[in-house]
Amino acid sequence: MADIPSEVDPAAHARDRTGARPPRTRAWRDGKVVAEGFPVTEVSDYLRKPGHVVWLDLCAPDHKDLLAVAGELGLDPVAVEDAVSRHERTKLDRYDDYAFLNVYSPECSAEGKIVLHEVSAFVTDAALVTVRQDSGFDVDGLVRRWDDTPEVERPELARYGVPYLLYNLLDMVVDAQLDTAELLDGEADELGELVFDDSHPVRDVQRRSFDLRRNLVSLRRVALPMRELVNTLLRRDLEIVAAPLVPYYQDVYDHTMRVAEFTDSLREMVANLLDTRISLQGNRLNEVMKKVTSWAAIIAVPTAVTGFYGQNVPYPGSGTHWGFVTSTTVMIICSVTLYFVFKLRDWL
């Protein structure tokens, strides 16, 4: 995540990240931008023009804003309600004249937590309407993808219009998911090394393990349904993706499979790390118990000897100097012998 410049008020930046933004509009014809920044009420005017493709972006809109867009495009109220609601699942819904999809673009915060930016989209024959719940999704980067398309591919944009715009959106989201999965994979490798480092605090290892599991669950929840979403778009009976664009969407599908493989392997790795940590803790406990038991056995010898000589009956050497020397010698010899026996057996 980019650092905040020193001259920017952090509080204002935080408000800007979640506050609403003015709608962004753009229209293409033959692969060239013919209009930009026009009012939402003019969207239907451009859609009536032959060969025009329109993009409309809404950031943190309320229900009234979406009703205005629904009136321009003839959208279903149920889809509008899904777009304005937060925390919808990753999905693709098909209506008569358009499709509605909801996806999540992950971002790793400075605190090491995954932040999910929800993006919804209405896909019609000549319009793409993106609805963002916050300004965390890099919509400027999406626009740069459209503008940086090589000149030799400009006819693709003009000929296939909305499906090509949608491809860039999905490709950007899946790339973000793949980058996040690679970050989690690196974190898992570091955590695996710390598990065997006795000098590293156990509490820190436990905290990082918990954070890794939480981030992995968040990523899996939004990334795994992307396979079905892209696969549905590739269905021929829906007629959403033209045949020449199938390889582009197939590439996105391959990336979703990589994310799924990453998350599955990470899930297994995290489980193995937990099992390994539990085994190491059990082994350390066994080592401690062996040492405690061995020292208890060593201490038991002088305790037994002194206890025997402390009985209130006459015994050899009782009340004499040589009896004291003999008992002391027996204690030392037995204790030293036990120490070396336990040491050879790696009990100490």
Phi and psi in degrees as a GROMACS rama.xvg file:
@    title "Ramachandran Plot"
@    xaxis  label "Phi"
@    yaxis  label "Psi"
@TYPE xy
-65.1396  144.213  ALA-2
-73.0358  149.845  ASP-3
-83.834  125.159  ILE-4
-57.586  150.936  PRO-5
-65.3771  -27.7687  SER-6
-83.6949  -3.2673  GLU-7
-94.0152  135.039  VAL-8
-70.0397  119.642  ASP-9
-59.3061  -36.644  PRO-10
-64.8866  -41.7264  ALA-11
-64.9215  -36.7497  ALA-12
-63.706  -40.7431  HIS-13
-64.4502  -39.7777  ALA-14
-65.5608  -35.7979  ARG-15
-68.3257  -29.501  ASP-16
-69.8696  -27.7461  ARG-17
-113.595  -12.6696  THR-18
-78.8425  164.749  GLY-19
-73.0025  151.462  ALA-20
-119.946  155.225  ARG-21
-61.8161  145.982  PRO-22
-60.2837  146.215  PRO-23
-112.76  134.742  ARG-24
-131.235  151.502  THR-25
-158.136  147.066  ARG-26
-132.124  138.727  ALA-27
-118.394  153.576  TRP-28
-148.019  125.433  ARG-29
55.8009  36.664  ASP-30
80.2341  4.59276  GLY-31
-118.815  143.061  LYS-32
-73.1377  122.506  VAL-33
-106.767  -18.0044  VAL-34
-159.398  149.673  ALA-35
-154.168  140.613  GLU-36
76.3592  20.9916  GLY-37
-81.8464  159.071  PHE-38
-62.787  154.724  PRO-39
-62.6239  -31.0598  VAL-40
-66.7883  -14.5103  THR-41
-95.5125  0.966483  GLU-42
-60.023  -46.3931  VAL-43
-63.676  -30.1423  SER-44
-64.255  -42.7436  ASP-45
-70.7545  -32.4147  TYR-46
-67.783  -26.605  LEU-47
-77.2777  -13.1343  ARG-48
-82.961  133.807  LYS-49
-63.1663  139.634  PRO-50
76.9099  6.22833  GLY-51
-94.4731  142.536  HIS-52
-123.155  132.166  VAL-53
-120.158  139.964  VAL-54
-121.772  131.987  TRP-55
-128.634  128.78  LEU-56
-119.815  129.892  ASP-57
-121.776  130.926  LEU-58
-112.698  120.583  CYS-59
48.9027  54.1556  ALA-60
-79.3934  159.688  PRO-61
-97.3056  179.959  ASP-62
-65.0423  -31.9773  HIS-63
-67.0469  -40.5771  LYS-64
-62.3058  -42.5371  ASP-65
-71.0346  -29.7402  LEU-66
-64.6373  -36.8164  LEU-67
-64.1747  -41.5692  ALA-68
-67.3799  -38.7609  VAL-69
-61.7725  -36.8634  ALA-70
-66.633  -34.6726  GLY-71
-71.8295  -35.8766  GLU-72
-108.484  -7.18411  LEU-73
70.158  47.2786  GLY-74
-87.6944  154.343  LEU-75
-75.8683  138.747  ASP-76
-59.3007  -31.3681  PRO-77
-65.4758  -42.9316  VAL-78
-66.6484  -36.7753  ALA-79
-63.5615  -40.2252  VAL-80
-64.143  -39.1821  GLU-81
-65.1404  -36.5961  ASP-82
-69.595  -34.7301  ALA-83
-85.7338  -16.9728  VAL-84
-82.7567  145.975  SER-85
-92.3096  157.725  ARG-86
62.2025  36.5293  HIS-87
-74.1698  153.162  GLU-88
-74.2954  160.475  ARG-89
-67.3412  121.352  THR-90
-160.249  169  LYS-91
-136.433  118.644  LEU-92
-111.162  135.863  ASP-93
-106.997  125.705  ARG-94
-112.091  -175.425  TYR-95
-63.8039  -49.5342  ASP-96
-112.578  1.26232  ASP-97
-160.2  173.531  TYR-98
-125.999  150.78  ALA-99
-124.424  131.523  PHE-100
-134.07  154.118  LEU-101
-134.153  124.586  ASN-102
-134.668  170.285  VAL-103
-131.79  132.409  TYR-104
-106.218  115.631  SER-105
-82.6636  153.513  PRO-106
-145.473  134.851  GLU-107
-89.7095  119.924  CYS-108
-78.9358  172.564  SER-109
-65.0371  -24.9705  ALA-110
-83.9818  1.73431  GLU-111
85.4193  10.6022  GLY-112
-100.687  149.735  LYS-113
-87.4534  125.462  ILE-114
-106.68  127.806  VAL-115
-100.631  124.958  LEU-116
-104.051  115.743  HIS-117
-82.445  130.802  GLU-118
-130.864  124.516  VAL-119
-110.637  157.273  SER-120
-149.396  135.747  ALA-121
-101.131  126.937  PHE-122
-116.952  112.373  VAL-123
-113.281  -177.535  THR-124
-65.8026  -31.2454  ASP-125
-130.251  8.76984  ALA-126
-143.923  143.624  ALA-127
-123.902  119.399  LEU-128
-113.817  115.6  VAL-129
-102.208  136.945  THR-130
-124.743  117.147  VAL-131
-109.28  137.453  ARG-132
-79.9907  -19.5987  GLN-133
-151.777  174.881  ASP-134
-92.2932  15.5855  SER-135
-71.1055  -30.9024  GLY-136
-70.4638  132.167  PHE-137
-79.104  81.408  ASP-138
-70.4334  -27.8902  VAL-139
-64.7616  -36.47  ASP-140
-65.2743  -34.6537  GLY-141
-65.3153  -42.797  LEU-142
-63.077  -39.0284  VAL-143
-63.2564  -35.6458  ARG-144
-61.0777  -42.2943  ARG-145
-66.6873  -42.0572  TRP-146
-75.2388  -28.3622  ASP-147
-88.4376  8.32854  ASP-148
-61.14  127.842  THR-149
-54.4123  148.757  PRO-150
-57.1982  -32.0888  GLU-151
-68.5536  -17.8343  VAL-152
-100.904  2.07002  GLU-153
-59.4196  -39.232  ARG-154
-59.3384  -29.8652  PRO-155
-61.2771  -43.8148  GLU-156
-64.4576  -40.725  LEU-157
-71.0833  -37.2738  ALA-158
-79.1411  -38.3277  ARG-159
-109.287  -7.84518  TYR-160
47.5513  -112.847  GLY-161
-59.3236  -44.7022  VAL-162
-57.3765  -33.4006  PRO-163
-71.1419  -39.7084  TYR-164
-63.3109  -41.3188  LEU-165
-65.9132  -36.7652  LEU-166
-58.1013  -45.2737  TYR-167
-63.7818  -38.0134  ASN-168
-63.7055  -49.4541  LEU-169
-66.0607  -38.3793  LEU-170
-63.4778  -38.2824  ASP-171
-67.3781  -41.2741  MET-172
-66.013  -46.8004  VAL-173
-66.891  -36.4314  VAL-174
-62.0002  -39.6904  ASP-175
-64.028  -39.0884  ALA-176
-66.607  -38.7157  GLN-177
-67.3575  -42.1772  LEU-178
-61.3165  -40.5386  ASP-179
-66.0066  -39.8501  THR-180
-62.9968  -37.8223  ALA-181
-67.4904  -36.0297  GLU-182
-64.0811  -42.1057  LEU-183
-66.6051  -34.2143  LEU-184
-64.8458  -41.2762  ASP-185
-64.358  -39.2289  GLY-186
-64.1039  -37.9699  GLU-187
-65.3587  -38.8021  ALA-188
-63.5573  -44.1075  ASP-189
-63.6583  -40.1084  GLU-190
-66.258  -35.2238  LEU-191
-63.0435  -35.244  GLY-192
-71.6453  -35.6095  GLU-193
-70.0907  -26.9837  LEU-194
-60.4287  -34.1348  VAL-195
-95.5019  4.51174  PHE-196
-94.8382  104.937  ASP-197
-68.5737  -21.2867  ASP-198
-81.3341  -13.3099  SER-199
-83.9853  139.018  HIS-200
-59.6376  134.118  PRO-201
-65.4753  -36.7245  VAL-202
-61.9735  -38.5114  ARG-203
-67.4331  -39.0076  ASP-204
-63.1948  -41.4493  VAL-205
-65.069  -41.2366  GLN-206
-64.6364  -44.9025  ARG-207
-66.4183  -33.5782  ARG-208
-65.1324  -42.2282  SER-209
-64.4461  -43.9471  PHE-210
-62.5777  -39.8967  ASP-211
-65.0436  -43.2955  LEU-212
-64.489  -41.2917  ARG-213
-64.2675  -44.6284  ARG-214
-65.4955  -37.8912  ASN-215
-66.1509  -40.8085  LEU-216
-62.6858  -42.3825  VAL-217
-62.4968  -42.3724  SER-218
-69.1269  -43.7289  LEU-219
-61.6381  -38.1508  ARG-220
-62.2264  -32.7063  ARG-221
-103.129  -18.9875  VAL-222
-90.671  -38.7278  ALA-223
-62.3279  -39.9352  LEU-224
-66.6608  -12.3343  PRO-225
-64.6151  -29.116  MET-226
-61.084  -47.8385  ARG-227
-67.4022  -35.9182  GLU-228
-62.8772  -50.554  LEU-229
-68.2896  -37.9273  VAL-230
-63.1415  -35.9558  ASN-231
-66.5829  -40.6614  THR-232
-61.1779  -29.6158  LEU-233
-80.3566  -6.09829  LEU-234
-65.6888  133.175  ARG-235
-70.4977  -30.9097  ARG-236
-69.1682  -22.295  ASP-237
-78.5238  -25.991  LEU-238
56.9781  39.8925  GLU-239
-90.9489  -41.4845  ILE-240
-105.291  123.793  VAL-241
-70.4247  154.424  ALA-242
-55.6273  -43.0702  ALA-243
-64.4965  -20.1963  PRO-244
-91.8181  -5.02106  LEU-245
-58.4941  -42.7993  VAL-246
-59.4397  -33.8651  PRO-247
-65.3772  -47.3166  TYR-248
-68.9911  -31.4691  TYR-249
-65.0326  -35.1342  GLN-250
-64.8079  -40.7915  ASP-251
-63.0617  -40.9845  VAL-252
-62.2808  -40.4463  TYR-253
-61.9965  -37.7333  ASP-254
-67.0246  -37.2462  HIS-255
-64.2538  -35.2579  THR-256
-66.2217  -37.629  MET-257
-65.0276  -41.4347  ARG-258
-62.1916  -42.2114  VAL-259
-62.8836  -41.6222  ALA-260
-65.5541  -39.8125  GLU-261
-59.8366  -49.4214  PHE-262
-66.7813  -36.5009  THR-263
-65.6874  -45.4534  ASP-264
-65.9635  -37.2858  SER-265
-66.3589  -38.6551  LEU-266
-61.2887  -43.1609  ARG-267
-67.8576  -38.0032  GLU-268
-65.3645  -42.3914  MET-269
-63.0618  -41.4992  VAL-270
-62.3142  -40.2487  ALA-271
-66.6723  -36.8604  ASN-272
-63.2039  -40.8808  LEU-273
-64.2872  -44.1443  LEU-274
-63.103  -40.8251  ASP-275
-64.3922  -42.2662  THR-276
-63.6435  -41.2135  ARG-277
-64.1878  -41.2548  ILE-278
-63.7674  -41.8352  SER-279
-64.495  -40.4534  LEU-280
-63.4289  -39.5304  GLN-281
-64.5946  -40.1789  GLY-282
-65.4072  -41.3046  ASN-283
-64.3685  -39.0325  ARG-284
-63.5005  -40.1678  LEU-285
-63.4568  -40.563  ASN-286
-61.9065  -43.0745  GLU-287
-64.1942  -43.3712  VAL-288
-64.4197  -37.758  MET-289
-63.1019  -43.0262  LYS-290
-66.8457  -43.0374  LYS-291
-63.0196  -42.7269  VAL-292
-65.3346  -40.3947  THR-293
-64.2726  -45.8756  SER-294
-65.948  -34.5032  TRP-295
-63.7829  -38.3437  ALA-296
-66.9306  -39.5163  ALA-297
-64.7928  -42.9123  ILE-298
-70.2092  -26.3422  ILE-299
-65.965  -29.2413  ALA-300
-64.3831  -56.0616  VAL-301
-62.9726  -31.02  PRO-302
-63.7209  -40.1352  THR-303
-68.6964  -41.7208  ALA-304
-65.3676  -49.5847  VAL-305
-65.2312  -33.3925  THR-306
-67.3623  -37.6552  GLY-307
-66.0716  -44.6613  PHE-308
-73.4756  -9.36752  TYR-309
-90.8271  2.74145  GLY-310
-72.0155  151.393  GLN-311
-90.7009  46.4092  ASN-312
-134.604  154.151  VAL-313
-64.8753  142.649  PRO-314
-148.47  162.793  TYR-315
-58.7891  126.549  PRO-316
86.7816  5.18496  GLY-317
-65.5079  126.755  SER-318
75.0545  12.3086  GLY-319
-117.873  160.449  THR-320
-69.3152  -40.8094  HIS-321
-67.4307  -27.6041  TRP-322
-65.9969  -39.1647  GLY-323
-65.3421  -43.6574  PHE-324
-63.0719  -39.931  VAL-325
-64.3534  -46.4573  THR-326
-64.3668  -39.4284  SER-327
-64.5998  -40.9731  THR-328
-64.3624  -40.9301  THR-329
-62.3235  -42.6953  VAL-330
-62.7962  -44.2166  MET-331
-66.3861  -45.6022  ILE-332
-63.191  -45.1959  ILE-333
-65.7867  -41.1521  CYS-334
-66.816  -43.6015  SER-335
-65.4097  -39.5388  VAL-336
-62.3155  -45.8821  THR-337
-62.4692  -38.1978  LEU-338
-60.4851  -47.2188  TYR-339
-70.9331  -33.8975  PHE-340
-63.7693  -45.6347  VAL-341
-66.3153  -35.5944  PHE-342
-66.087  -41.2521  LYS-343
-65.6242  -32.5301  LEU-344
-88.845  7.56065  ARG-345
60.0574  38.6552  ASP-346
-94.8779  -6.54342  TRP-347
